[in-house]
Every structure is written in structure tokens, then in C-alpha cells.
Amino acid sequence: MNAIAMDTANKLYDYFDGQQDINNRIIRTVGIAEERFQEDALRMIRCLRFQSQLSFDIATETFEAMRTQM
């Protein structure tokens, strides 16, 4: 979710604006959502779990991709 990495010196690498999405409580895929879900369908289940547990919203394009994959 939101593709943020941290190195051993605790430096964050956020190439996809994941921190902004977390601050705005939004779940979205990196890149083309349909492709991400085709690569790993469990991502859709994890998305719903994060939405439920964290009360985040799912980005419209991510939600629509989930609908087309089901």
C-alpha cells in the first residue's frame, strides 16, 4: 500500500506520493490498478482489509479496477 521504502539510516523514499495518500487516508495502487490486481489478486482483499481496519477511502480508479476484476 502506497509504496514507501526506508533504508537502514531511516531515510524515506516516497516516489509515488504515498505519504500524502496516507495523510489523506486514501488507498491507491502504484501504476495501472488493473495490472496490479492481475499480478496479484490478493491485493484486492488486502485493500478491503486496510479500508475496514484503518477507515481509509479507496481511490476511485483503484475501486473501479477492483470492480472490473471481480
N, CA, C and O atoms as a MOPAC input file, in Angstrom:
PM7 MOZYME 1SCF
protein

 N      0.84700 1    -1.19000 1     0.00000 1
 C      0.00000 1     0.00000 1     0.00000 1
 C      0.88300 1     1.24100 1     0.00000 1
 O      1.73100 1     1.41100 1     0.87600 1
 N      0.68200 1     2.08200 1    -0.96200 1
 C      1.30100 1     3.39800 1    -1.04100 1
 C      2.81400 1     3.40100 1    -1.22700 1
 O      3.41300 1     4.47600 1    -1.21400 1
 N      3.45600 1     2.25300 1    -1.39900 1
 C      4.83500 1     2.11000 1    -1.86900 1
 C      5.83200 1     3.10900 1    -1.29300 1
 O      6.36100 1     3.95400 1    -2.01600 1
 N      6.08200 1     3.01400 1    -0.02100 1
 C      7.09600 1     3.83100 1     0.64000 1
 C      8.18000 1     2.88000 1     1.14500 1
 O      7.87700 1     1.81000 1     1.67300 1
 N      9.43600 1     3.27000 1     0.98200 1
 C     10.54600 1     2.45300 1     1.46400 1
 C     11.38600 1     3.27100 1     2.43600 1
 O     11.38000 1     4.50200 1     2.40900 1
 N     12.11200 1     2.55200 1     3.30100 1
 C     13.01500 1     3.20000 1     4.24900 1
 C     14.32900 1     2.42800 1     4.24100 1
 O     14.33800 1     1.19800 1     4.26300 1
 N     15.43100 1     3.15900 1     4.21000 1
 C     16.72600 1     2.48900 1     4.24300 1
 C     17.19200 1     2.30700 1     5.68500 1
 O     16.48700 1     2.67400 1     6.62500 1
 N     18.36700 1     1.74500 1     5.84700 1
 C     18.87700 1     1.45000 1     7.18900 1
 C     19.20900 1     2.70100 1     7.99500 1
 O     19.37000 1     2.62900 1     9.21400 1
 N     19.31300 1     3.84900 1     7.32400 1
 C     19.55000 1     5.12200 1     8.01400 1
 C     18.23300 1     5.85100 1     8.28800 1
 O     18.23000 1     7.03100 1     8.63600 1
 N     17.12000 1     5.14000 1     8.12800 1
 C     15.77200 1     5.67700 1     8.35700 1
 C     15.38200 1     6.79000 1     7.39400 1
 O     14.52100 1     7.61100 1     7.71000 1
 N     16.00600 1     6.82100 1     6.22900 1
 C     15.62000 1     7.78400 1     5.20000 1
 C     14.46400 1     7.19400 1     4.39500 1
 O     14.53000 1     6.05500 1     3.93400 1
 N     13.39600 1     7.99400 1     4.23300 1
 C     12.22700 1     7.54700 1     3.47500 1
 C     12.40100 1     7.83100 1     1.98900 1
 O     12.95800 1     8.85500 1     1.59300 1
 N     11.91300 1     6.90300 1     1.18500 1
 C     11.87000 1     7.05300 1    -0.26800 1
 C     10.41200 1     6.92400 1    -0.67800 1
 O      9.80900 1     5.85900 1    -0.54200 1
 N      9.85800 1     8.00800 1    -1.17500 1
 C      8.43100 1     8.06500 1    -1.49400 1
 C      8.27000 1     8.62900 1    -2.90100 1
 O      8.03400 1     9.82400 1    -3.08000 1
 N      8.39900 1     7.76200 1    -3.88800 1
 C      8.36500 1     8.19000 1    -5.28400 1
 C      6.95000 1     8.30800 1    -5.84200 1
 O      6.76300 1     8.80900 1    -6.95000 1
 N      5.95000 1     7.85000 1    -5.08300 1
 C      4.58200 1     7.81900 1    -5.58900 1
 C      3.60900 1     8.59000 1    -4.69600 1
 O      2.40600 1     8.32800 1    -4.72100 1
 N      4.11700 1     9.53200 1    -3.91100 1
 C      3.29600 1    10.37600 1    -3.02400 1
 C      2.48100 1     9.57200 1    -2.01800 1
 O      1.35200 1     9.93600 1    -1.69000 1
 N      3.05300 1     8.49100 1    -1.53700 1
 C      2.37400 1     7.64500 1    -0.56200 1
 C      2.09600 1     8.35000 1     0.75500 1
 O      1.04700 1     8.13400 1     1.36100 1
 N      3.02000 1     9.19100 1     1.20600 1
 C      2.79500 1     9.90600 1     2.46700 1
 C      1.57700 1    10.81200 1     2.36500 1
 O      0.79100 1    10.91900 1     3.30600 1
 N      1.43000 1    11.45500 1     1.23400 1
 C      0.26200 1    12.31800 1     1.03000 1
 C     -1.02100 1    11.49200 1     1.06000 1
 O     -2.01400 1    11.90800 1     1.65700 1
 N     -1.00400 1    10.32100 1     0.41600 1
 C     -2.18300 1     9.45600 1     0.44300 1
 C     -2.49300 1     8.99100 1     1.86200 1
 O     -3.65700 1     8.95400 1     2.26100 1
 N     -1.47500 1     8.64200 1     2.61400 1
 C     -1.70500 1     8.21400 1     3.99700 1
 C     -2.27800 1     9.36700 1     4.81100 1
 O     -3.22900 1     9.17700 1     5.56900 1
 N     -1.71300 1    10.55100 1     4.66200 1
 C     -2.24400 1    11.71800 1     5.37600 1
 C     -3.69600 1    11.99500 1     5.00900 1
 O     -4.48600 1    12.43400 1     5.84400 1
 N     -4.04000 1    11.73100 1     3.73700 1
 C     -5.41900 1    11.94200 1     3.27100 1
 C     -6.29400 1    10.70100 1     3.43400 1
 O     -7.46400 1    10.70400 1     3.05200 1
 N     -5.71900 1     9.64400 1     4.00300 1
 C     -6.43600 1     8.39900 1     4.28000 1
 C     -7.01700 1     7.77700 1     3.00400 1
 O     -8.18800 1     7.40200 1     2.95200 1
 N     -6.16400 1     7.67900 1     1.97800 1
 C     -6.57200 1     7.13100 1     0.68400 1
 C     -5.69900 1     5.92300 1     0.34200 1
 O     -4.47900 1     5.95100 1     0.50600 1
 N     -6.34900 1     4.86900 1    -0.13500 1
 C     -5.64700 1     3.68700 1    -0.62600 1
 C     -5.68600 1     3.72900 1    -2.14700 1
 O     -6.75300 1     3.86300 1    -2.74600 1
 N     -4.51100 1     3.61300 1    -2.76900 1
 C     -4.46100 1     3.55700 1    -4.23600 1
 C     -3.30100 1     2.66600 1    -4.65200 1
 O     -2.35300 1     2.46100 1    -3.89400 1
 N     -3.39000 1     2.15100 1    -5.84400 1
 C     -2.30900 1     1.32300 1    -6.36500 1
 C     -1.23400 1     2.20600 1    -6.98700 1
 O     -1.46600 1     3.37500 1    -7.29600 1
 N     -0.07100 1     1.62700 1    -7.16100 1
 C      1.00300 1     2.28100 1    -7.89300 1
 C      0.87100 1     1.85300 1    -9.34900 1
 O      0.82500 1     0.65900 1    -9.64400 1
 N      0.81200 1     2.79600 1   -10.23800 1
 C      0.68400 1     2.47100 1   -11.65100 1
 C     -0.75400 1     2.15000 1   -12.02600 1
 O     -1.69500 1     2.68800 1   -11.44300 1
 N     -0.91100 1     1.27400 1   -12.99500 1
 C     -2.23400 1     0.92500 1   -13.51400 1
 C     -2.85800 1    -0.13600 1   -12.61300 1
 O     -2.34800 1    -1.25000 1   -12.50000 1
 N     -3.96200 1     0.22500 1   -11.97900 1
 C     -4.58300 1    -0.63400 1   -10.97400 1
 C     -4.94200 1    -2.00700 1   -11.53000 1
 O     -4.71000 1    -3.01700 1   -10.86500 1
 N     -5.50100 1    -2.06400 1   -12.73200 1
 C     -5.88300 1    -3.35200 1   -13.32000 1
 C     -4.68000 1    -4.28700 1   -13.41800 1
 O     -4.78900 1    -5.48100 1   -13.13900 1
 N     -3.54800 1    -3.74300 1   -13.81100 1
 C     -2.33300 1    -4.55600 1   -13.92000 1
 C     -1.88200 1    -5.05800 1   -12.55600 1
 O     -1.48400 1    -6.21600 1   -12.42500 1
 N     -1.93700 1    -4.20400 1   -11.54100 1
 C     -1.52200 1    -4.63000 1   -10.20700 1
 C     -2.40300 1    -5.77200 1    -9.70600 1
 O     -1.89600 1    -6.72000 1    -9.10700 1
 N     -3.70500 1    -5.69600 1    -9.94000 1
 C     -4.60800 1    -6.74100 1    -9.46600 1
 C     -4.48000 1    -8.01500 1   -10.28900 1
 O     -4.69700 1    -9.10700 1    -9.76400 1
 N     -4.13100 1    -7.90100 1   -11.56400 1
 C     -3.88500 1    -9.09000 1   -12.37900 1
 C     -2.60400 1    -9.78900 1   -11.93200 1
 O     -2.51700 1   -11.01600 1   -11.98100 1
 N     -1.62100 1    -9.02400 1   -11.50000 1
 C     -0.36900 1    -9.60100 1   -10.99700 1
 C     -0.60300 1   -10.37800 1    -9.70700 1
 O      0.00300 1   -11.42700 1    -9.48800 1
 N     -1.48300 1    -9.86000 1    -8.85500 1
 C     -1.72400 1   -10.47600 1    -7.54200 1
 C     -3.12800 1   -10.10800 1    -7.07900 1
 O     -3.35200 1    -9.00900 1    -6.57100 1
 N     -4.06600 1   -11.02400 1    -7.25500 1
 C     -5.46500 1   -10.75700 1    -6.90900 1
 C     -5.66900 1   -10.54000 1    -5.41200 1
 O     -6.64400 1    -9.90600 1    -5.00900 1
 N     -4.76500 1   -11.05400 1    -4.58500 1
 C     -4.89600 1   -10.84300 1    -3.14100 1
 C     -4.76600 1    -9.37800 1    -2.75600 1
 O     -5.17100 1    -8.98800 1    -1.66100 1
 N     -4.21500 1    -8.57300 1    -3.62900 1
 C     -4.12300 1    -7.13300 1    -3.36100 1
 C     -5.50900 1    -6.52800 1    -3.16300 1
 O     -5.66900 1    -5.58900 1    -2.38300 1
 N     -6.49700 1    -7.05100 1    -3.85300 1
 C     -7.86200 1    -6.53400 1    -3.68200 1
 C     -8.37700 1    -6.83000 1    -2.27900 1
 O     -9.01800 1    -5.98300 1    -1.65700 1
 N     -8.09700 1    -8.03000 1    -1.78300 1
 C     -8.52200 1    -8.40100 1    -0.42600 1
 C     -7.79000 1    -7.54500 1     0.60100 1
 O     -8.39600 1    -7.06900 1     1.56100 1
 N     -6.49900 1    -7.35100 1     0.40200 1
 C     -5.73200 1    -6.51000 1     1.33300 1
 C     -6.24200 1    -5.07600 1     1.31300 1
 O     -6.30200 1    -4.42000 1     2.35300 1
 N     -6.60500 1    -4.59300 1     0.14100 1
 C     -7.15800 1    -3.24100 1     0.02500 1
 C     -8.41800 1    -3.11000 1     0.87700 1
 O     -8.57500 1    -2.14300 1     1.62200 1
 N     -9.30500 1    -4.08100 1     0.76100 1
 C    -10.54600 1    -4.04600 1     1.54600 1
 C    -10.26100 1    -4.18000 1     3.03800 1
 O    -10.92800 1    -3.55300 1     3.86100 1
 N     -9.26600 1    -5.00200 1     3.38300 1
 C     -8.90300 1    -5.14300 1     4.79600 1
 C     -8.38000 1    -3.82100 1     5.35700 1
 O     -8.78000 1    -3.40300 1     6.44400 1
 N     -7.48000 1    -3.16300 1     4.61200 1
 C     -6.96100 1    -1.87000 1     5.07200 1
 C     -8.08800 1    -0.84200 1     5.17700 1
 O     -8.12500 1    -0.05400 1     6.12200 1
 N     -8.98800 1    -0.84900 1     4.22500 1
 C    -10.11300 1     0.08700 1     4.28300 1
 C    -10.92500 1    -0.14700 1     5.55100 1
 O    -11.29400 1     0.80100 1     6.24500 1
 N    -11.19800 1    -1.39500 1     5.84500 1
 C    -12.00800 1    -1.73100 1     7.01000 1
 C    -11.27800 1    -1.43800 1     8.32200 1
 O    -11.85300 1    -0.84300 1     9.23400 1
 N    -10.03400 1    -1.84900 1     8.41700 1
 C     -9.29200 1    -1.69700 1     9.66300 1
 C     -8.87200 1    -0.26300 1     9.94200 1
 O     -8.84300 1     0.16100 1    11.09700 1
 N     -8.54700 1     0.48600 1     8.89900 1
 C     -7.98500 1     1.82400 1     9.07700 1
 C     -8.95700 1     2.95000 1     8.75500 1
 O     -8.64500 1     4.12400 1     8.95400 1
 N    -10.13500 1     2.59000 1     8.25600 1
 C    -11.14700 1     3.57800 1     7.84500 1
 C    -10.61000 1     4.51900 1     6.76600 1
 O    -10.90800 1     5.71300 1     6.76500 1
 N     -9.81700 1     3.96600 1     5.84900 1
 C     -9.32600 1     4.73200 1     4.70500 1
 C    -10.35900 1     4.65100 1     3.58400 1
 O    -11.20100 1     3.75300 1     3.56700 1
 N    -10.28600 1     5.59200 1     2.65500 1
 C    -11.08900 1     5.53600 1     1.43300 1
 C    -10.25600 1     4.87400 1     0.34300 1
 O     -9.02700 1     4.94200 1     0.35500 1
 N    -10.94200 1     4.23500 1    -0.59800 1
 C    -10.26900 1     3.65100 1    -1.74900 1
 C    -10.37600 1     4.64500 1    -2.89600 1
 O    -11.46900 1     5.11800 1    -3.20700 1
 N     -9.24900 1     4.96600 1    -3.52800 1
 C     -9.24700 1     5.89000 1    -4.66200 1
 C    -10.19100 1     5.36100 1    -5.74100 1
 O    -10.28900 1     4.15100 1    -5.95000 1
 N    -10.87500 1     6.26300 1    -6.41500 1
 C    -11.87800 1     5.88400 1    -7.40800 1
 C    -11.31500 1     4.93800 1    -8.45300 1
 O    -11.93900 1     3.92300 1    -8.76200 1
 N    -10.14200 1     5.25100 1    -9.00700 1
 C     -9.57500 1     4.39700 1   -10.05700 1
 C     -9.20800 1     3.01400 1    -9.52900 1
 O     -9.28700 1     2.02700 1   -10.26000 1
 N     -8.81200 1     2.94300 1    -8.27300 1
 C     -8.49500 1     1.65600 1    -7.65800 1
 C     -9.76800 1     0.84900 1    -7.44300 1
 O     -9.80200 1    -0.34700 1    -7.73000 1
 N    -10.80700 1     1.49300 1    -6.94400 1
 C    -12.07600 1     0.80900 1    -6.71400 1
 C    -12.68100 1     0.30800 1    -8.02600 1
 O    -13.17000 1    -0.82000 1    -8.09300 1
 N    -12.64900 1     1.13100 1    -9.05200 1
 C    -13.20600 1     0.72100 1   -10.35200 1
 C    -12.43100 1    -0.45900 1   -10.92800 1
 O    -13.02300 1    -1.35300 1   -11.53300 1
 N    -11.12700 1    -0.46800 1   -10.74600 1
 C    -10.32500 1    -1.60200 1   -11.21000 1
 C    -10.68800 1    -2.87000 1   -10.45100 1
 O    -10.73300 1    -3.95300 1   -11.03600 1
 N    -10.94500 1    -2.74500 1    -9.16400 1
 C    -11.37000 1    -3.90600 1    -8.37900 1
 C    -12.69300 1    -4.44500 1    -8.91100 1
 O    -12.86700 1    -5.65800 1    -9.03800 1
 N    -13.61100 1    -3.56200 1    -9.21700 1
 C    -14.92300 1    -3.99000 1    -9.73400 1
 C    -14.78200 1    -4.74400 1   -11.04700 1
 O    -15.47900 1    -5.73400 1   -11.26500 1
 N    -13.89500 1    -4.29300 1   -11.92000 1
 C    -13.74800 1    -4.96300 1   -13.21300 1
 C    -13.03300 1    -6.30400 1   -13.08800 1
 O    -13.17700 1    -7.16200 1   -13.95900 1
 N    -12.26800 1    -6.49600 1   -12.02000 1
 C    -11.52900 1    -7.74800 1   -11.82700 1
 C    -12.36100 1    -8.82400 1   -11.14700 1
 O    -11.98500 1    -9.99600 1   -11.16900 1
 N    -13.47200 1    -8.45300 1   -10.55000 1
 C    -14.28400 1    -9.43300 1    -9.81800 1
 C    -15.32900 1   -10.05000 1   -10.70200 1
 O    -16.10000 1   -10.89500 1   -10.24800 1

